Amino acid sequence: MQIQKRFSGFFLLGLGIFQTQSYAQESYTPDMGKLTATGGVSQVEGAGGGGLTPWALITGYGTRDSYGANVHYTRLNTQDYGLSSYGVAVGIADRVEFSLAKQEFSGSLAPLNALVLRQDILGVKVKLAGDAVYDQAISMPQIAVGMQYKRDARIDGLGALGVTNVKQLGAKDDRGIDYYFSASKLLLAQSLLLNGTVRLTKANQMGLLGFGGDKHDKYQAQLEGSLAYLINRKLVVGTEYRSKPQNLAVDNEKAYSDVFVAYFPSKNFSVTAAYVDLGDITVFNPKKQRGFYVSMQAGF
């Protein structure tokens, strides 16, 4: 009897440990339960959304009981400039998103053919209300707020002019924070996703040319918008617009816009291609910069 009681005790203890381990394993395994494409792609500053602007959607495919993560690489080329962006993002409980990205901007036309600008971006996004997928019966969108802390590195390629920091181009600071409010509405019956973002920023060219300037040095509200049409569950086409401040005398900054197509062969991988208009970049090459970008994202 004593042996039987001990055996029963060990059996129950082992069963409890097994159940605990099974629960822990299940809890830490990403469920990938969200619909394809509802995590968005990786925005050039690292956030989940479109290519140019963040959405209220949380990156990755983890539901509120799980998590998701991805890595991305984006390459954009215009007539005179190139931009590379790469980074990682994590979505937790479909509620909070953390992202880390690095941008590298380079010139190819004199006098800026040797120019290289680099920027590090740390982002945080929090969903406040609504659900883009499940709130189909009501008009309320999914709403999120976010911030992006940006820090410029040393300027390369302008040493002959004595320029090594964005402050020497008129910027007031080489680091700053963007704050944004996004609202996203997914209309499944119409296969449409609508997004609007209001960004408070001092950034010049997303921060690549610093923050604030000799013309303006205060936060300004800028509007950003996205319209995406889901051709099917794997193919999305759309357009984006992003207004910009004009803080620097050396940079007649204009709005960004694009037309894109995104392909999601699986939840683990997507590729986005777009035709993009960046407007004027600097007074040294005073013409509209238009070109193409390709972005790849892999994750869960």
Order of alpha helices (4+ residues) and beta strands (2+ residues): alpha-beta-beta-beta-beta-beta-beta-beta-beta-beta-beta-beta-beta-beta-beta
